[in-house]
């Protein structure tokens, strides 16, 4: 049996994050990956998606050229060429990451891993023992138990499809639906979003969601909440999606139906029972140090952690914490309170910290600074269709509890608010700063 100090199951951002501290401490580390190094984000998620979003940004800028007294012919998007560009940009990511692991001295093993004992893993015919095992296997699309689910595609398929459809239905009103929906809408595709819950984009502030919903509908995206999909079937060479809403039966025809109902931990097939790991439907019970409660030699990080945000930077962050806990003992804990997140619709939605509802539920006495910035000079200069912010501030201290932005370069400005929250920079401190002008960042002093 081969022996290592640490065996990492998964070669994505979380697994990569574990290797820094463990290899710096001189521990022997093996990483087991069944597919391509980097995992979902760089190969089938964030990075290729942003290539399509960048193209949609260009179309958006062209669409607003008239506001700048620029006359331009209607643009034509070559979707097949765009997909080829996307694939070209990400093509060398696995090989570059393989080189990084080699330089760090991490032994990469290709194959499917399963537990054979609490401290042992089987990969094909190989048996590997380790003092610590890290589950960093990422996530997969949540399966939907509806009639005709076999017709569903996923975001992976969208990012590889060289044929631009005429109409698409997204089942689920989360981040993926809005990001890809905005790309498709600007490419001239009919887009429908169906969400079973009353609220779209769970986790984002309700007022921010209302802003991006209104802008999405202005673009022509059809959005239905409290919509329960009943079945998907073939009809006249296309797909027909039937759903219930307000006591009535609805249906919409499309060329693609995309499963956007969220993602679940990808732990099926690991045989957690053999690893003596207690779980419920793949949800592994962990302590505050990201360690399995039932097997203290096993850690979990990244999307495989069922109750933390499934975001690439959080996966890397959690991996780093796990690595330090393996080296130092279980003493490091994740703090998610000031980690920013962005929805890359066009315009983008960005957030950090508490929503207004969460702040009030937790008993904070707050001042809510709500700003429609469309009339501000910076927004008018760039002809922004949406420029909006909500900053939630503790009344007695001036401490920022949450920030929510739509448009106005919010996906970049949100990091200033995150930095302020992490280091206790107050609204007074921000308002007294001297900012470069004219910039979007200079508007922060007026947002607070």
C-alpha positions as CSV (number, residue, x, y, z in Angstrom):
1,X,0.0,0.0,0.0
2,X,1.3,3.5,-1.0
3,X,1.5,5.9,1.9
4,X,1.2,9.7,2.0
5,X,0.8,12.3,4.7
6,X,-2.1,13.9,2.8
7,X,-4.4,12.6,0.0
8,X,-6.6,15.2,-1.7
9,X,-9.7,13.9,-3.6
10,X,-10.2,16.5,-6.3
11,X,-7.9,18.7,-8.4
12,X,-10.0,21.9,-8.4
13,X,-9.5,25.2,-6.6
14,X,-10.2,23.7,-3.2
15,X,-7.7,20.9,-3.6
16,X,-5.1,23.2,-5.0
17,X,-5.6,25.5,-2.0
18,X,-4.7,22.6,0.4
19,X,-1.3,22.0,-1.3
20,X,0.3,25.4,-0.4
21,X,0.6,25.0,3.4
22,X,1.0,21.2,3.4
23,X,3.9,21.1,0.9
24,X,5.5,24.2,2.5
25,X,5.6,22.1,5.7
26,X,7.3,19.2,3.8
27,X,4.3,16.8,4.0
28,X,4.0,14.2,1.2
29,X,0.8,15.0,-0.8
30,X,-1.1,13.1,-3.5
31,X,-3.9,14.6,-5.5
32,X,-6.5,12.3,-7.2
33,X,-8.5,13.8,-10.1
34,X,-10.7,11.8,-12.4
35,X,-11.0,14.5,-15.1
36,X,-9.0,17.6,-15.7
37,X,-6.9,19.6,-13.2
38,X,-8.6,22.9,-12.2
39,X,-12.1,21.4,-11.9
40,X,-15.3,23.1,-12.9
41,X,-14.4,26.8,-12.6
42,X,-11.6,27.2,-15.1
43,X,-12.6,24.4,-17.4
44,X,-16.4,24.3,-17.4
45,X,-17.6,27.3,-15.4
46,X,-16.3,30.7,-14.3
47,X,-13.6,31.2,-16.9
48,X,-15.2,30.0,-20.1
49,X,-18.5,31.7,-19.0
50,X,-16.7,35.0,-18.6
51,X,-15.5,34.8,-22.2
52,X,-19.1,34.7,-23.3
53,X,-20.0,37.5,-20.9
54,X,-17.2,39.6,-22.3
55,X,-18.7,39.3,-25.8
56,X,-22.1,40.2,-24.4
57,X,-20.5,43.3,-22.8
58,X,-19.2,44.3,-26.2
59,X,-22.7,43.9,-27.7
60,X,-24.1,46.0,-24.8
61,X,-21.5,48.8,-25.4
62,X,-22.3,48.7,-29.2
63,X,-26.0,48.9,-28.3
64,X,-25.4,52.1,-26.3
65,X,-23.1,53.7,-28.9
66,X,-25.9,56.1,-30.0
67,X,-25.8,57.7,-26.5
68,X,-22.2,58.8,-27.3
69,X,-23.1,60.3,-30.7
70,X,-21.6,57.2,-32.5
71,X,-23.4,55.8,-35.5
72,X,-22.8,52.1,-36.1
73,X,-24.3,49.3,-38.1
74,X,-26.1,46.5,-36.2
75,X,-23.4,44.0,-35.1
76,X,-23.4,40.3,-36.1
77,X,-22.3,37.7,-33.6
78,X,-20.5,34.5,-34.9
79,X,-21.5,32.2,-32.1
80,X,-19.5,29.2,-33.4
81,X,-16.3,31.4,-33.5
82,X,-17.0,32.7,-30.0
83,X,-17.2,29.2,-28.6
84,X,-14.0,28.4,-30.4
85,X,-12.4,31.5,-28.8
86,X,-13.6,30.4,-25.4
87,X,-12.1,26.9,-25.9
88,X,-8.8,28.3,-27.1
89,X,-8.5,30.6,-24.0
90,X,-9.0,27.7,-21.6
91,X,-7.2,25.0,-23.5
92,X,-3.9,25.1,-21.7
93,X,-5.3,25.5,-18.1
94,X,-5.0,21.8,-17.1
95,X,-1.4,21.5,-18.4
96,X,-0.4,24.8,-16.6
97,X,-1.9,23.5,-13.4
98,X,-0.2,20.2,-13.8
99,X,3.1,22.1,-14.1
100,X,2.2,24.0,-10.9
101,X,1.6,20.8,-9.0
102,X,4.8,19.3,-10.3
103,X,6.8,22.3,-9.1
104,X,5.1,22.1,-5.6
105,X,6.0,18.4,-5.5
106,X,2.4,17.1,-5.4
107,X,1.9,13.6,-6.9
108,X,-1.1,13.8,-9.2
109,X,-3.0,10.5,-9.8
110,X,-5.6,10.3,-12.5
111,X,-8.6,8.1,-11.6
112,X,-11.8,7.7,-9.6
113,X,-11.3,7.5,-5.8
114,X,-13.3,5.5,-3.3
115,X,-12.8,4.9,0.4
116,X,-11.7,1.4,1.4
117,X,-11.2,2.3,5.1
118,X,-11.2,5.3,7.3
119,X,-7.7,6.3,6.2
120,X,-7.3,4.5,2.9
121,X,-8.3,5.1,-0.7
122,X,-8.6,2.9,-3.7
123,X,-7.9,4.3,-7.2
124,X,-8.3,1.5,-9.8
125,X,-5.9,-1.2,-8.6
126,X,-3.9,1.1,-6.4
127,X,-4.4,1.3,-2.6
128,X,-3.3,4.5,-0.8
129,X,-3.1,5.2,2.9
130,X,-2.9,8.7,4.4
131,X,-2.8,10.4,7.8
132,X,-5.2,13.0,6.4
133,X,-7.7,12.8,3.6
134,X,-9.3,15.8,2.0
135,X,-12.6,15.7,0.2
136,X,-12.5,18.4,-2.4
137,X,-14.6,16.8,-5.1
138,X,-16.6,19.8,-6.1
139,X,-20.2,19.8,-7.1
140,X,-22.5,18.7,-9.9
141,X,-25.9,19.9,-11.2
142,X,-28.8,19.1,-8.9
143,X,-30.8,16.3,-10.6
144,X,-34.5,17.1,-11.3
145,X,-37.2,14.5,-10.9
146,X,-39.6,15.8,-13.6
147,X,-41.0,14.0,-16.6
148,X,-38.7,14.5,-19.5
149,X,-35.6,15.3,-17.4
150,X,-33.5,13.5,-19.9
151,X,-34.0,16.4,-22.3
152,X,-32.3,18.8,-20.0
153,X,-28.9,20.2,-20.7
154,X,-26.5,21.9,-18.2
155,X,-24.3,25.0,-18.2
156,X,-21.4,22.7,-19.3
157,X,-23.4,22.0,-22.5
158,X,-24.1,25.7,-23.1
159,X,-20.4,26.5,-22.9
160,X,-19.6,23.9,-25.6
161,X,-22.6,24.2,-27.9
162,X,-21.4,25.8,-31.3
163,X,-25.0,26.2,-32.4
164,X,-26.9,29.3,-31.2
165,X,-30.5,28.3,-30.3
166,X,-33.5,30.4,-31.2
167,X,-35.1,30.0,-27.8
168,X,-33.9,28.7,-24.4
169,X,-35.7,27.9,-21.1
170,X,-33.7,28.0,-17.9
171,X,-35.3,25.9,-15.1
172,X,-34.2,27.6,-11.9
173,X,-33.8,31.4,-11.4
174,X,-30.3,31.4,-9.9
175,X,-26.9,32.8,-10.9
176,X,-26.3,30.6,-13.9
177,X,-29.7,31.4,-15.4
178,X,-29.2,35.1,-15.3
179,X,-25.6,35.1,-16.4
180,X,-26.2,32.9,-19.4
181,X,-29.6,34.3,-20.0
182,X,-28.1,37.8,-20.4
183,X,-25.5,36.5,-22.9
184,X,-28.2,34.7,-24.9
185,X,-30.6,37.7,-24.8
186,X,-27.9,40.0,-26.2
187,X,-27.2,37.4,-28.9
188,X,-30.9,37.6,-30.0
189,X,-32.1,34.4,-28.3
190,X,-35.6,34.2,-26.7
191,X,-35.0,33.5,-23.1
192,X,-37.4,32.3,-20.4
193,X,-36.5,31.7,-16.7
194,X,-38.7,29.5,-14.6
195,X,-38.3,29.7,-10.8
196,X,-40.3,27.5,-8.4
197,X,-39.8,29.8,-5.4
198,X,-41.2,33.3,-5.0
199,X,-37.8,34.9,-4.8
200,X,-35.2,34.9,-7.6
201,X,-31.4,34.7,-6.9
202,X,-31.7,33.4,-3.4
203,X,-29.0,35.0,-1.1
204,X,-29.0,38.4,-2.9
205,X,-30.8,41.4,-1.4
206,X,-34.5,41.6,-2.5
207,X,-34.2,45.2,-3.7
208,X,-31.1,44.4,-5.8
209,X,-32.9,41.4,-7.3
210,X,-35.8,43.7,-8.2
211,X,-33.4,45.9,-10.1
212,X,-31.8,43.2,-12.2
213,X,-35.2,41.5,-12.8
214,X,-36.6,44.8,-14.2
215,X,-33.6,45.2,-16.4
216,X,-33.7,41.6,-17.6
217,X,-37.4,42.0,-18.5
218,X,-36.5,45.2,-20.4
219,X,-34.1,43.1,-22.4
220,X,-36.9,40.8,-23.3
221,X,-36.2,38.0,-20.9
222,X,-39.5,36.3,-19.7
223,X,-39.4,35.5,-16.0
224,X,-41.8,33.4,-14.0
225,X,-41.7,32.9,-10.3
226,X,-43.8,30.3,-8.4
227,X,-43.6,28.3,-11.6
228,X,-43.5,24.5,-11.1
229,X,-42.2,22.6,-14.1
230,X,-44.5,19.6,-14.8
231,X,-42.8,18.0,-17.8
232,X,-40.6,18.4,-20.8
233,X,-41.4,16.7,-24.1
234,X,-40.5,16.8,-27.7
235,X,-42.9,18.7,-30.0
236,X,-42.4,19.5,-33.7
237,X,-38.6,19.0,-33.4
238,X,-38.3,21.3,-30.4
239,X,-38.8,21.0,-26.6
240,X,-42.1,21.9,-24.9
241,X,-41.8,22.8,-21.2
242,X,-45.1,22.7,-19.3
243,X,-45.4,24.4,-16.0
244,X,-48.0,25.4,-13.4
245,X,-48.4,29.0,-12.2
246,X,-51.2,30.8,-10.4
247,X,-53.5,27.7,-10.7
248,X,-53.1,27.7,-14.5
249,X,-51.2,25.5,-16.9
250,X,-48.6,27.2,-19.0
251,X,-46.2,26.0,-21.7
252,X,-43.3,27.4,-23.7
253,X,-41.4,25.9,-26.7
254,X,-37.7,26.2,-27.0
255,X,-34.6,24.6,-28.6
256,X,-32.9,24.0,-25.3
257,X,-34.0,23.5,-21.7
258,X,-31.2,24.1,-19.2
259,X,-31.1,22.7,-15.6
260,X,-30.2,25.7,-13.4
261,X,-31.7,24.3,-10.2
262,X,-28.4,24.6,-8.3
263,X,-25.6,22.2,-7.6
264,X,-25.0,19.5,-5.0
265,X,-21.9,18.1,-3.4
266,X,-20.2,15.6,-5.8
267,X,-19.5,12.8,-3.3
268,X,-21.6,10.0,-4.8
269,X,-19.3,7.1,-5.6
270,X,-16.8,7.9,-2.8
271,X,-18.3,5.1,-0.6
272,X,-18.3,7.4,2.5
273,X,-19.5,4.5,4.6
274,X,-16.2,2.8,4.2
275,X,-14.5,6.0,5.3
276,X,-16.7,6.0,8.4
277,X,-18.1,9.4,7.4
278,X,-21.6,10.2,8.5
279,X,-23.6,12.0,5.9
280,X,-27.2,12.6,4.9
281,X,-27.8,12.7,1.1
282,X,-24.2,13.6,0.5
283,X,-24.1,16.3,3.2
284,X,-21.1,15.6,5.3
285,X,-21.4,16.8,8.9
286,X,-18.3,19.0,9.6
287,X,-17.1,21.0,12.5
288,X,-16.0,24.6,12.6
289,X,-12.5,23.6,11.3
290,X,-14.0,21.9,8.1
291,X,-13.3,18.5,9.6
292,X,-15.6,15.5,9.4
293,X,-17.3,15.1,12.8
294,X,-17.4,11.3,12.4
295,X,-13.8,10.8,11.1
296,X,-11.4,13.5,12.3
297,X,-8.8,12.5,9.8
298,X,-11.0,13.7,6.9
299,X,-11.5,17.3,5.9
300,X,-14.0,18.8,3.4
301,X,-13.5,22.0,1.4
302,X,-14.9,23.7,-1.7
303,X,-18.2,22.9,-3.3
304,X,-18.3,19.6,-1.4
305,X,-19.1,21.7,1.7
306,X,-22.9,21.8,1.4
307,X,-23.6,24.8,3.6
308,X,-21.1,27.4,2.4
309,X,-21.4,29.5,-0.9
310,X,-20.3,27.5,-3.9
311,X,-17.9,30.1,-5.3
312,X,-14.4,29.5,-6.7
313,X,-12.5,31.9,-4.4
314,X,-14.3,30.4,-1.4
315,X,-13.1,27.0,-2.5
316,X,-9.5,28.2,-2.6
317,X,-10.0,30.0,0.8
318,X,-11.4,26.9,2.4
319,X,-8.6,24.7,0.9
320,X,-6.0,27.0,2.4
321,X,-7.7,26.7,5.8
322,X,-7.7,23.0,5.6
323,X,-4.1,22.9,4.6
324,X,-3.2,25.0,7.7
325,X,-5.3,22.9,10.0
326,X,-3.5,19.8,8.8
327,X,-0.1,21.4,9.5
328,X,-1.0,23.3,12.7
329,X,-3.8,21.2,14.1
330,X,-7.5,22.1,14.0
331,X,-7.3,25.8,15.0
332,X,-8.2,27.8,11.9
333,X,-11.9,28.6,11.0
334,X,-13.4,30.2,7.9
335,X,-15.0,33.6,8.1
336,X,-17.4,34.3,5.3
337,X,-18.7,37.6,6.6
338,X,-16.7,39.8,4.3
339,X,-16.3,37.7,1.1
340,X,-17.8,39.4,-1.9
341,X,-19.8,37.8,-4.6
342,X,-20.9,38.9,-8.1
343,X,-23.5,37.9,-10.6
344,X,-22.1,38.5,-14.0
345,X,-25.2,39.6,-15.7
346,X,-25.0,42.8,-17.7
347,X,-25.2,45.0,-15.7
348,X,-23.6,43.0,-12.9
349,X,-25.0,42.5,-9.4
350,X,-22.4,42.5,-6.5
351,X,-22.8,41.9,-2.8
352,X,-20.9,41.5,0.4
353,X,-22.1,41.0,3.9
354,X,-25.6,41.1,5.2
355,X,-28.8,41.9,3.3
356,X,-31.1,44.5,4.8
357,X,-33.5,41.7,6.0
358,X,-30.6,39.7,7.6
359,X,-29.3,42.8,9.4
360,X,-32.7,43.6,10.9
361,X,-33.3,39.9,11.8
362,X,-30.1,39.9,13.7
363,X,-31.1,42.9,15.8
364,X,-28.9,45.5,14.3
365,X,-30.1,49.1,14.4
366,X,-29.1,50.2,10.9
367,X,-29.1,53.2,8.5
368,X,-29.8,52.0,5.0
369,X,-28.3,54.2,2.3
370,X,-30.3,53.6,-0.9
371,X,-29.2,55.3,-4.1
372,X,-30.6,55.3,-7.6
373,X,-27.5,56.7,-9.3
374,X,-28.8,57.0,-12.9
375,X,-28.9,60.7,-12.6
376,X,-25.4,61.0,-11.3
377,X,-22.8,62.4,-13.7
378,X,-20.8,59.1,-13.9
379,X,-23.8,57.0,-14.8
380,X,-25.0,59.6,-17.3
381,X,-21.6,59.8,-18.9
382,X,-21.6,56.1,-19.6
383,X,-25.3,55.9,-20.3
384,X,-25.8,53.2,-17.7
385,X,-29.3,51.6,-17.9
386,X,-29.1,50.7,-14.2
387,X,-26.9,52.3,-11.6
388,X,-28.1,51.4,-8.0
389,X,-26.6,50.8,-4.6
390,X,-27.8,49.9,-1.1
391,X,-25.3,50.2,1.8
392,X,-26.3,48.9,5.2
393,X,-24.6,50.7,8.1
394,X,-24.7,50.1,11.8
395,X,-26.1,53.3,13.2
396,X,-24.0,53.6,16.3
397,X,-20.6,52.8,14.9
398,X,-20.7,53.6,11.2
399,X,-19.6,50.1,10.5
400,X,-20.6,48.7,7.1
401,X,-22.7,45.5,7.6
402,X,-23.5,44.9,3.9
403,X,-23.2,46.5,0.5
404,X,-25.3,45.7,-2.6
405,X,-24.6,47.2,-6.1
406,X,-26.2,46.8,-9.5
407,X,-24.3,48.3,-12.4
408,X,-21.8,51.2,-11.9
409,X,-18.8,48.8,-12.0
410,X,-20.2,47.1,-8.9
411,X,-18.3,43.9,-9.6
412,X,-15.1,45.9,-9.0
413,X,-16.2,48.4,-6.4
414,X,-17.6,45.7,-4.1
415,X,-14.0,44.8,-3.2
416,X,-13.6,48.2,-1.6
417,X,-16.6,47.6,0.6
418,X,-15.2,44.1,1.5
419,X,-11.9,45.6,2.4
420,X,-13.6,48.2,4.6
421,X,-15.6,45.5,6.4
422,X,-12.6,43.3,7.0
423,X,-10.5,46.1,8.5
424,X,-13.2,48.1,10.3
425,X,-13.0,51.1,7.9
426,X,-16.2,53.1,8.6
427,X,-18.4,55.1,6.4
428,X,-16.9,58.3,7.7
429,X,-13.4,57.0,6.8
430,X,-14.6,56.3,3.2
431,X,-16.4,59.7,2.8
432,X,-13.2,61.5,4.0
433,X,-10.9,59.8,1.5
434,X,-9.7,61.6,-1.5
435,X,-10.7,59.6,-4.6
436,X,-9.5,60.0,-8.2
437,X,-12.1,61.9,-10.1
438,X,-14.1,61.3,-12.3
439,X,-14.3,57.6,-11.5
440,X,-17.0,55.2,-10.4
441,X,-15.0,54.7,-7.2
442,X,-15.3,58.4,-6.4
443,X,-19.0,57.9,-6.0
444,X,-18.5,55.6,-3.0
445,X,-18.3,58.7,-0.7
446,X,-21.8,59.6,-1.9
447,X,-23.2,56.1,-1.6
448,X,-22.5,56.0,2.2
